[in-house]
Amino acid sequence: MKTNLIYIFADQWRYHAMGCAEGDQVLTPNMDAFAKESLCFENAYSTFPLCTPHRGSLMTGKYPFSIGLWTNCKTGLEEKLMLKPQEVCIGNVLQENGYDTGYIGKWHLDASEQNFTQNPKSGAKNWDAYTPPGERRQGFDYWLSYGACDDHLNPHYWADSPRQICPGKWSAEYETDKALEYLEGHGKGDKPFALFVSYNPPHLPYELVPEHYYERFRNLEIRWRPNVPEEMRTPEMETIARQYFAAVYGIDGQFGRILRYLREKKMEENTLVVLSSDHGEMLGSHGLMSKNVWYEEAIHIPLLMRQKNRICPGKSSVLFASPDHMPTLLELLHLPVPETCQGKSHGKTVLGMEEKAAEHMFLCSYPGAPESVSAFAALGQTHKSHGWRGIKTRENTYVITNGYMPREAQAEYLYDDKRDPWQLHPRVIERGCQEPEVLKLRKLLKEYLDMLGDPFLWEKERESEG
């Protein structure tokens, strides 16, 4: 009998926001219990800590730049960004190998409809999009989704017509309702299923969390991470932190409903359950909010896998990058891994066998704001040569940044993540540095850039272009 798959991931949920991670002041009893029965990857990172790029990697097993997803699918860009239907996605492989496939929740991989018309029939606004039945659903049969909309308390969805479905319920709760309906309809037959559930909370707006979850945190005295500067430790930030923790608590409750169903229906042994996220949240660390930076709070994500009596519970230190999800899942399901995948399968690690562990992974970000893109274009340059690129190892984070606007000075940093876990004291590397450790990291980064055809500019190249 084939193994079923349930892949659940939350948006902007950082690794530290699990009780079992012993970081944030969250309440996650269901996740903590799940962690004790799971293999927990302690070094899972978002290759590009932004919604669309990570999701594209998750679906294709490829690096974001390889699939043209250098920023979020959004309005205001000349290029109509989307996950192209020609890509071979995990949904396609599952469907072709006899799986019933389903997708519920945020997609954010289709071109925004207002890029093409100001008044779409679906009612999609701003970055949002209705994805009609067909190739742009990338192999998913059952569909209850939307492109990008953050109205958590009053969400909307589309199924197989442009008519909006408005349940009037917190998005994560409604999506769990529909996930349980899906399981009830697909968990009894001989055909295996694969269901992806994408929760939008704890993504901002932080205040859009049900009151009964927030009540548990209303009077919480915030214990700030040491890298949150004093000027960020305001009453307003305390409220935001409580709201973020409350949303995570709510997600934990919804996740618990799915776990209870699997237990009651005796589906825990033939179902691989994965819990993860697309990227983290800075929440004031280094004076920043949100994501899209190279710091631990933005790139470090939860990743837990459970299949009872098959996967031994424990912890793994293997480096797990965004493109690694698809090949790993397919190997665990005994399905062919397409040659198009650029990521590495960690299936052997999941099953307790030895594998040659990756010693490093690639990190990246590209300017994505319309104003920065146009500023580069006005000079006859490409914005894709800027932003930042880096290498993550178990011990270090290495980054070169060109900035997000033309003529910003290049900077090179090396963080000792073991001795300085809060990343407060980066080493600023001088341009002429010839130390073996630095040369090795530069060489590794250059190899990734060459493999991907990434146009990132090194300092000498920037000088030569004038």
TIMARDREN-705612 format. One record per residue (C-alpha): x, y, z; residue in one letter. Coordinates in Angstrom, 1 decimal, decimal comma, padded with zeros to 4 digits. Layout:
[r [X; Y; Z]; a]
...
This chain:
[r [000,0; 000,0; 000,0]; m]
[r [001,4; 003,4; -001,0]; k]
[r [002,1; 006,0; 001,7]; t]
[r [-000,1; 009,1; 001,9]; n]
[r [001,3; 012,6; 002,2]; l]
[r [000,1; 015,6; 004,2]; i]
[r [002,4; 018,6; 003,9]; y]
[r [001,4; 021,5; 006,2]; i]
[r [003,3; 024,8; 006,1]; f]
[r [002,6; 028,2; 007,7]; a]
[r [003,6; 031,6; 006,3]; d]
[r [006,3; 033,6; 008,0]; q]
[r [006,6; 031,2; 010,9]; w]
[r [010,2; 031,0; 012,3]; r]
[r [012,0; 028,0; 013,7]; y]
[r [012,2; 029,7; 017,1]; h]
[r [008,4; 029,9; 017,4]; a]
[r [007,9; 026,3; 018,6]; m]
[r [007,9; 025,3; 022,2]; g]
[r [010,2; 022,4; 021,5]; c]
[r [012,8; 024,8; 020,0]; a]
[r [013,0; 026,6; 023,4]; e]
[r [013,1; 030,0; 021,8]; g]
[r [010,0; 032,2; 021,7]; d]
[r [007,3; 032,4; 024,4]; q]
[r [004,8; 030,4; 022,4]; v]
[r [002,4; 027,7; 023,4]; l]
[r [002,5; 024,8; 020,9]; t]
[r [001,4; 021,6; 022,8]; p]
[r [000,4; 019,8; 019,6]; n]
[r [003,6; 020,6; 017,7]; m]
[r [005,7; 019,7; 020,8]; d]
[r [004,0; 016,3; 021,0]; a]
[r [004,4; 015,8; 017,3]; f]
[r [008,1; 016,7; 017,6]; a]
[r [008,6; 013,8; 020,0]; k]
[r [007,2; 011,4; 017,4]; e]
[r [009,1; 013,0; 014,4]; s]
[r [012,5; 013,5; 012,9]; l]
[r [013,2; 017,2; 013,5]; c]
[r [015,6; 018,9; 011,1]; f]
[r [017,5; 021,5; 013,2]; e]
[r [019,2; 023,1; 010,2]; n]
[r [016,3; 023,6; 007,7]; a]
[r [016,6; 027,0; 006,0]; y]
[r [014,7; 029,0; 003,4]; s]
[r [017,0; 029,5; 000,5]; t]
[r [015,3; 032,7; -000,4]; f]
[r [013,3; 033,9; 002,6]; p]
[r [010,3; 035,3; 000,7]; l]
[r [006,9; 033,7; 000,0]; c]
[r [006,9; 033,1; -003,8]; t]
[r [010,6; 032,1; -004,2]; p]
[r [010,5; 029,5; -001,5]; h]
[r [007,2; 028,1; -002,6]; r]
[r [008,5; 027,8; -006,1]; g]
[r [011,5; 025,8; -004,9]; s]
[r [009,2; 023,7; -002,8]; l]
[r [007,1; 022,8; -005,8]; m]
[r [009,9; 022,3; -008,3]; t]
[r [013,0; 021,2; -006,4]; g]
[r [014,8; 024,0; -008,2]; k]
[r [016,5; 027,2; -007,1]; y]
[r [014,3; 030,4; -007,4]; p]
[r [016,4; 032,0; -010,0]; f]
[r [016,2; 028,9; -012,2]; s]
[r [012,5; 029,2; -012,4]; i]
[r [012,4; 033,0; -012,8]; g]
[r [011,0; 033,7; -009,3]; l]
[r [013,3; 036,5; -008,2]; w]
[r [010,6; 038,2; -006,0]; t]
[r [007,0; 037,7; -005,1]; n]
[r [004,3; 037,4; -007,7]; c]
[r [003,0; 041,0; -007,5]; k]
[r [001,7; 044,0; -009,3]; t]
[r [003,8; 046,9; -010,5]; g]
[r [006,5; 044,9; -012,3]; l]
[r [006,9; 044,9; -016,1]; e]
[r [007,6; 041,2; -015,9]; e]
[r [004,5; 039,2; -015,1]; k]
[r [006,0; 036,8; -012,5]; l]
[r [004,5; 033,3; -012,1]; m]
[r [005,4; 029,7; -011,7]; l]
[r [005,4; 028,6; -015,4]; k]
[r [003,1; 025,7; -016,2]; p]
[r [006,0; 024,1; -018,1]; q]
[r [007,8; 023,4; -014,9]; e]
[r [007,8; 019,8; -013,5]; v]
[r [006,2; 020,1; -010,1]; c]
[r [005,7; 017,7; -007,2]; i]
[r [002,0; 017,8; -007,9]; g]
[r [002,6; 016,6; -011,4]; n]
[r [004,7; 013,7; -010,3]; v]
[r [002,3; 012,7; -007,6]; l]
[r [-000,7; 012,8; -010,0]; q]
[r [001,1; 010,9; -012,8]; e]
[r [001,9; 008,1; -010,2]; n]
[r [-001,6; 007,5; -009,2]; g]
[r [-002,1; 009,9; -006,3]; y]
[r [-005,2; 012,0; -005,6]; d]
[r [-003,8; 015,5; -005,1]; t]
[r [-005,1; 018,5; -003,2]; g]
[r [-004,1; 022,0; -002,4]; y]
[r [-005,7; 024,2; 000,3]; i]
[r [-004,8; 027,8; 001,3]; g]
[r [-002,3; 030,4; 000,0]; k]
[r [-000,7; 029,6; -003,3]; w]
[r [001,1; 032,9; -004,3]; h]
[r [002,7; 031,3; -007,4]; l]
[r [000,3; 032,7; -010,1]; d]
[r [000,6; 036,1; -011,8]; a]
[r [-001,5; 038,8; -010,2]; s]
[r [-004,7; 039,3; -012,2]; e]
[r [-004,5; 043,0; -012,0]; q]
[r [-001,4; 042,9; -014,0]; n]
[r [-003,7; 042,1; -017,0]; f]
[r [-006,9; 043,8; -016,1]; t]
[r [-008,0; 046,3; -013,4]; q]
[r [-011,3; 044,5; -012,9]; n]
[r [-010,9; 040,7; -013,0]; p]
[r [-014,1; 038,6; -013,1]; k]
[r [-012,9; 036,8; -010,0]; s]
[r [-012,7; 040,0; -007,9]; g]
[r [-009,0; 039,5; -007,2]; a]
[r [-007,3; 042,6; -006,1]; k]
[r [-003,6; 043,7; -005,8]; n]
[r [-001,3; 040,7; -005,6]; w]
[r [-004,2; 038,2; -005,5]; d]
[r [-005,1; 035,7; -008,3]; a]
[r [-007,7; 033,1; -009,1]; y]
[r [-006,0; 030,0; -010,7]; t]
[r [-008,5; 028,3; -013,0]; p]
[r [-008,5; 024,5; -013,5]; p]
[r [-005,7; 023,4; -015,8]; g]
[r [-002,0; 023,4; -016,1]; e]
[r [-001,3; 026,4; -013,8]; r]
[r [-002,5; 024,2; -010,9]; r]
[r [000,6; 022,1; -011,4]; q]
[r [-001,0; 018,7; -010,9]; g]
[r [-003,3; 019,4; -008,0]; f]
[r [-006,8; 017,9; -008,6]; d]
[r [-008,7; 019,3; -005,6]; y]
[r [-008,3; 023,1; -005,3]; w]
[r [-009,4; 025,6; -002,6]; l]
[r [-007,0; 028,4; -002,8]; s]
[r [-006,2; 032,1; -003,5]; y]
[r [-003,1; 033,9; -004,7]; g]
[r [-002,1; 036,4; -002,0]; a]
[r [-004,4; 038,1; 000,4]; c]
[r [-003,8; 038,7; 004,1]; d]
[r [-007,3; 039,3; 005,5]; d]
[r [-007,0; 036,4; 007,9]; h]
[r [-010,3; 037,0; 009,7]; l]
[r [-012,3; 037,4; 006,5]; n]
[r [-010,6; 035,3; 003,9]; p]
[r [-011,8; 034,3; 000,5]; h]
[r [-011,0; 031,3; -001,8]; y]
[r [-011,6; 030,0; -005,2]; w]
[r [-012,4; 026,4; -006,2]; a]
[r [-013,3; 025,7; -009,9]; d]
[r [-015,0; 028,9; -010,9]; s]
[r [-014,2; 032,7; -010,5]; p]
[r [-016,9; 032,9; -007,8]; r]
[r [-015,3; 033,8; -004,5]; q]
[r [-016,0; 031,5; -001,5]; i]
[r [-016,2; 033,7; 001,7]; c]
[r [-016,6; 031,5; 004,8]; p]
[r [-016,4; 034,4; 007,4]; g]
[r [-014,0; 032,4; 009,6]; k]
[r [-010,4; 032,6; 010,6]; w]
[r [-008,5; 031,3; 007,6]; s]
[r [-006,5; 028,6; 009,4]; a]
[r [-009,7; 027,2; 011,0]; e]
[r [-011,6; 027,1; 007,7]; y]
[r [-008,7; 025,5; 005,9]; e]
[r [-008,5; 022,9; 008,5]; t]
[r [-012,2; 022,2; 008,2]; d]
[r [-011,7; 021,6; 004,5]; k]
[r [-008,6; 019,5; 005,0]; a]
[r [-010,6; 017,3; 007,4]; l]
[r [-013,3; 017,0; 004,8]; e]
[r [-010,7; 016,1; 002,2]; y]
[r [-009,3; 013,4; 004,4]; l]
[r [-012,7; 012,0; 005,2]; e]
[r [-013,4; 011,6; 001,5]; g]
[r [-009,9; 010,3; 000,5]; h]
[r [-008,6; 008,3; 003,5]; g]
[r [-010,8; 005,3; 003,0]; k]
[r [-010,1; 004,2; -000,5]; g]
[r [-007,3; 002,2; -002,1]; d]
[r [-005,9; 005,2; -004,0]; k]
[r [-003,2; 007,2; -002,1]; p]
[r [-003,6; 010,9; -001,6]; f]
[r [-001,2; 013,9; -001,2]; a]
[r [-002,6; 017,0; 000,5]; l]
[r [-000,8; 020,3; 000,8]; f]
[r [-002,2; 022,8; 003,4]; v]
[r [-000,8; 026,3; 003,4]; s]
[r [-001,8; 028,5; 006,4]; y]
[r [-001,2; 032,2; 006,0]; n]
[r [-000,9; 033,2; 009,7]; p]
[r [001,3; 034,1; 011,5]; p]
[r [002,0; 036,4; 008,5]; h]
[r [001,2; 040,0; 009,1]; l]
[r [-001,2; 041,9; 009,6]; p]
[r [-000,3; 040,6; 013,1]; y]
[r [-003,5; 042,0; 014,7]; e]
[r [-005,8; 039,8; 012,6]; l]
[r [-005,9; 036,9; 015,1]; v]
[r [-009,0; 035,6; 016,9]; p]
[r [-009,5; 037,2; 020,3]; e]
[r [-009,7; 033,8; 022,1]; h]
[r [-006,1; 033,0; 021,0]; y]
[r [-004,8; 036,5; 021,9]; y]
[r [-006,3; 036,3; 025,3]; e]
[r [-003,7; 033,8; 026,4]; r]
[r [-001,0; 036,3; 025,7]; f]
[r [-002,6; 039,6; 026,5]; r]
[r [-000,6; 040,2; 029,7]; n]
[r [002,6; 038,3; 028,7]; l]
[r [005,8; 040,1; 029,7]; e]
[r [007,9; 039,8; 026,5]; i]
[r [011,4; 038,2; 026,9]; r]
[r [013,2; 039,9; 024,1]; w]
[r [015,9; 038,1; 022,1]; r]
[r [019,3; 039,7; 022,8]; p]
[r [019,6; 041,0; 019,3]; n]
[r [016,5; 043,1; 019,5]; v]
[r [017,8; 046,7; 020,1]; p]
[r [016,4; 048,8; 022,9]; e]
[r [014,6; 051,2; 020,5]; e]
[r [012,5; 048,3; 019,2]; m]
[r [011,4; 047,2; 022,7]; r]
[r [008,3; 049,5; 022,7]; t]
[r [004,8; 048,8; 023,9]; p]
[r [003,7; 048,6; 020,2]; e]
[r [006,3; 046,0; 019,5]; m]
[r [005,2; 044,0; 022,6]; e]
[r [001,7; 043,9; 021,3]; t]
[r [002,9; 042,7; 017,9]; i]
[r [005,0; 040,0; 019,6]; a]
[r [001,9; 038,8; 021,6]; r]
[r [-000,2; 038,8; 018,4]; q]
[r [002,4; 036,7; 016,6]; y]
[r [002,6; 034,2; 019,4]; f]
[r [-001,2; 034,1; 019,5]; a]
[r [-001,4; 033,3; 015,8]; a]
[r [001,2; 030,5; 016,3]; v]
[r [-000,9; 029,1; 019,2]; y]
[r [-003,9; 029,2; 016,9]; g]
[r [-002,1; 027,3; 014,1]; i]
[r [-001,0; 024,7; 016,7]; d]
[r [-004,6; 024,1; 017,6]; g]
[r [-005,6; 023,6; 014,0]; q]
[r [-002,7; 021,3; 013,4]; f]
[r [-003,8; 019,3; 016,4]; g]
[r [-007,2; 018,7; 014,8]; r]
[r [-005,5; 017,0; 011,9]; i]
[r [-003,3; 014,9; 014,1]; l]
[r [-006,3; 013,8; 016,2]; r]
[r [-008,2; 012,8; 013,0]; y]
[r [-005,2; 010,7; 011,8]; l]
[r [-005,0; 009,0; 015,2]; r]
[r [-008,7; 008,3; 015,4]; e]
[r [-008,8; 006,9; 011,9]; k]
[r [-005,6; 004,8; 012,4]; k]
[r [-003,9; 006,5; 009,5]; m]
[r [-000,6; 007,4; 011,3]; e]
[r [001,4; 004,5; 009,9]; e]
[r [000,5; 004,9; 006,3]; n]
[r [000,7; 008,7; 006,2]; t]
[r [003,8; 010,9; 006,0]; l]
[r [003,1; 014,1; 007,8]; v]
[r [005,4; 017,1; 007,3]; v]
[r [005,2; 020,4; 009,2]; l]
[r [007,2; 023,4; 007,9]; s]
[r [007,0; 027,0; 006,8]; s]
[r [008,2; 029,2; 003,9]; d]
[r [010,4; 031,6; 005,9]; h]
[r [010,7; 033,2; 009,3]; g]
[r [010,0; 036,6; 010,9]; e]
[r [012,5; 039,1; 012,3]; m]
[r [010,2; 040,5; 015,0]; l]
[r [012,5; 043,3; 015,9]; g]
[r [015,8; 041,4; 015,8]; s]
[r [018,6; 043,6; 014,4]; h]
[r [016,0; 046,4; 014,4]; g]
[r [014,1; 044,7; 011,5]; l]
[r [010,6; 043,3; 010,9]; m]
[r [009,4; 040,7; 008,4]; s]
[r [011,9; 038,7; 006,3]; k]
[r [014,1; 038,7; 003,1]; n]
[r [017,3; 039,2; 005,0]; v]
[r [020,1; 036,7; 005,8]; w]
[r [019,6; 036,6; 009,6]; y]
[r [018,7; 033,5; 011,5]; e]
[r [015,3; 034,7; 012,4]; e]
[r [014,3; 035,1; 008,7]; a]
[r [015,9; 032,0; 007,1]; i]
[r [015,7; 029,3; 009,8]; h]
[r [012,4; 027,4; 009,4]; i]
[r [010,7; 024,5; 011,2]; p]
[r [010,8; 021,1; 009,4]; l]
[r [009,4; 018,0; 011,1]; l]
[r [008,6; 014,6; 009,5]; m]
[r [006,6; 011,8; 011,0]; r]
[r [005,4; 008,4; 009,8]; q]
[r [004,9; 006,1; 012,7]; k]
[r [006,8; 002,8; 012,7]; n]
[r [008,8; 003,9; 009,7]; r]
[r [010,6; 007,2; 010,7]; i]
[r [012,5; 007,0; 013,9]; c]
[r [011,9; 010,1; 016,1]; p]
[r [015,0; 012,2; 016,8]; g]
[r [017,0; 015,2; 015,5]; k]
[r [019,0; 015,7; 012,4]; s]
[r [021,7; 018,3; 011,9]; s]
[r [021,8; 017,9; 008,1]; v]
[r [021,5; 021,1; 006,1]; l]
[r [018,1; 021,2; 004,4]; f]
[r [017,5; 023,8; 001,7]; a]
[r [014,3; 024,8; -000,1]; s]
[r [015,0; 022,8; -003,3]; p]
[r [015,6; 019,7; -001,1]; d]
[r [011,9; 019,2; -000,1]; h]
[r [010,6; 017,8; -003,4]; m]
[r [013,3; 015,2; -004,0]; p]
[r [013,2; 014,1; -000,4]; t]
[r [009,4; 013,7; -000,3]; l]
[r [009,4; 011,8; -003,6]; l]
[r [012,1; 009,4; -002,5]; e]
[r [010,2; 008,7; 000,7]; l]
[r [007,1; 007,9; -001,3]; l]
[r [009,1; 005,6; -003,6]; h]
[r [008,4; 007,9; -006,6]; l]
[r [010,8; 008,9; -009,4]; p]
[r [012,7; 012,2; -008,8]; v]
[r [012,7; 014,2; -012,0]; p]
[r [016,1; 015,1; -013,5]; e]
[r [015,0; 018,7; -013,4]; t]
[r [015,4; 018,8; -009,6]; c]
[r [018,4; 020,7; -008,5]; q]
[r [018,0; 019,9; -004,8]; g]
[r [019,3; 017,0; -002,8]; k]
[r [017,2; 014,2; -001,4]; s]
[r [017,6; 013,5; 002,3]; h]
[r [015,5; 010,4; 002,2]; g]
[r [018,2; 008,2; 003,6]; k]
[r [018,7; 010,5; 006,5]; t]
[r [014,9; 010,4; 007,2]; v]
[r [015,0; 006,6; 007,3]; l]
[r [018,0; 006,4; 009,5]; g]
[r [020,6; 005,5; 006,9]; m]
[r [023,9; 007,1; 006,3]; e]
[r [024,2; 009,7; 003,5]; e]
[r [027,0; 012,1; 002,4]; k]
[r [025,8; 015,2; 004,2]; a]
[r [025,8; 018,5; 002,5]; a]
[r [028,4; 020,9; 004,0]; e]
[r [026,9; 024,1; 002,7]; h]
[r [023,8; 025,6; 001,0]; m]
[r [023,1; 028,6; -001,1]; f]
[r [021,2; 031,7; 000,1]; l]
[r [020,0; 034,6; -002,0]; c]
[r [017,8; 037,6; -002,4]; s]
[r [017,1; 040,0; -005,3]; y]
[r [015,7; 043,6; -005,4]; p]
[r [012,0; 043,2; -005,9]; g]
[r [010,4; 046,6; -005,3]; a]
[r [009,2; 048,3; -008,5]; p]
[r [011,1; 051,5; -007,7]; e]
[r [014,4; 049,7; -007,3]; s]
[r [013,8; 047,6; -010,5]; v]
[r [013,1; 050,8; -012,5]; s]
[r [016,1; 052,6; -011,0]; a]
[r [018,4; 049,9; -012,4]; f]
[r [016,6; 049,9; -015,7]; a]
[r [017,1; 053,6; -016,1]; a]
[r [020,8; 053,1; -016,0]; l]
[r [020,7; 050,2; -018,5]; g]
[r [021,5; 047,7; -015,7]; q]
[r [019,7; 044,7; -014,3]; t]
[r [018,5; 044,7; -010,7]; h]
[r [019,2; 040,9; -010,7]; k]
[r [022,9; 041,7; -010,3]; s]
[r [022,2; 043,2; -006,9]; h]
[r [020,6; 042,2; -003,6]; g]
[r [022,6; 039,7; -001,6]; w]
[r [024,0; 036,2; -001,9]; r]
[r [025,4; 033,9; 000,7]; g]
[r [026,6; 030,5; 001,9]; i]
[r [025,2; 028,7; 005,0]; k]
[r [027,1; 026,0; 006,8]; t]
[r [026,4; 024,5; 010,2]; r]
[r [028,8; 026,9; 011,8]; e]
[r [028,7; 030,0; 009,7]; n]
[r [026,7; 032,4; 007,6]; t]
[r [028,7; 034,1; 004,8]; y]
[r [027,1; 037,0; 002,9]; v]
[r [028,0; 039,5; 000,1]; i]
[r [025,5; 042,3; -000,4]; t]
[r [025,3; 044,7; -003,3]; n]
[r [022,3; 046,5; -001,8]; g]
[r [018,9; 047,1; -003,3]; y]
[r [019,5; 050,3; -005,2]; m]
[r [022,2; 051,3; -007,8]; p]
[r [025,7; 052,3; -006,6]; r]
[r [025,3; 051,0; -003,1]; e]
[r [028,6; 049,8; -001,7]; a]
[r [029,4; 046,1; -001,7]; q]
[r [029,9; 044,6; 001,8]; a]
[r [031,1; 041,1; 002,8]; e]
[r [030,3; 039,5; 006,1]; y]
[r [031,1; 036,3; 008,0]; l]
[r [029,1; 035,3; 011,0]; y]
[r [030,3; 032,7; 013,5]; d]
[r [026,8; 031,2; 014,3]; d]
[r [028,2; 028,9; 017,0]; k]
[r [030,1; 031,4; 019,1]; r]
[r [027,8; 034,3; 018,3]; d]
[r [024,3; 032,7; 017,9]; p]
[r [022,6; 036,1; 018,0]; w]
[r [024,8; 037,3; 015,0]; q]
[r [025,7; 040,5; 016,8]; l]
[r [029,4; 040,6; 015,8]; h]
[r [029,9; 039,9; 012,2]; p]
[r [033,3; 040,0; 010,8]; r]
[r [033,5; 042,6; 008,0]; v]
[r [035,8; 041,1; 005,4]; i]
[r [038,3; 043,4; 003,7]; e]
[r [038,3; 043,4; 000,0]; r]
[r [041,8; 042,1; -000,4]; g]
[r [041,5; 039,4; 002,2]; c]
[r [043,3; 036,2; 001,1]; q]
[r [042,6; 033,9; 004,2]; e]
[r [042,0; 030,3; 003,2]; p]
[r [038,6; 030,2; 004,9]; e]
[r [037,4; 033,3; 003,1]; v]
[r [038,8; 032,2; -000,2]; l]
[r [037,0; 028,8; 000,1]; k]
[r [033,6; 030,6; 000,8]; l]
[r [034,1; 032,9; -002,1]; r]
[r [034,9; 030,0; -004,4]; k]
[r [031,8; 028,1; -003,2]; l]
[r [029,5; 031,1; -003,8]; l]
[r [031,0; 031,6; -007,2]; k]
[r [030,3; 028,0; -008,1]; e]
[r [026,6; 028,4; -007,1]; y]
[r [026,3; 031,6; -009,1]; l]
[r [027,9; 030,0; -012,2]; d]
[r [025,7; 026,9; -011,9]; m]
[r [022,6; 029,1; -011,8]; l]
[r [023,7; 031,7; -014,3]; g]
[r [023,1; 034,3; -011,6]; d]
[r [024,3; 037,7; -012,8]; p]
[r [025,4; 038,9; -009,3]; f]
[r [028,2; 041,4; -009,6]; l]
[r [031,5; 041,1; -007,7]; w]
[r [033,3; 044,3; -006,8]; e]
[r [035,8; 044,2; -009,7]; k]
[r [032,9; 043,6; -012,1]; e]
[r [031,0; 046,6; -010,7]; r]
[r [034,1; 048,8; -011,2]; e]
[r [034,5; 047,7; -014,8]; s]
[r [030,9; 048,5; -015,7]; e]
[r [031,6; 052,1; -014,7]; g]
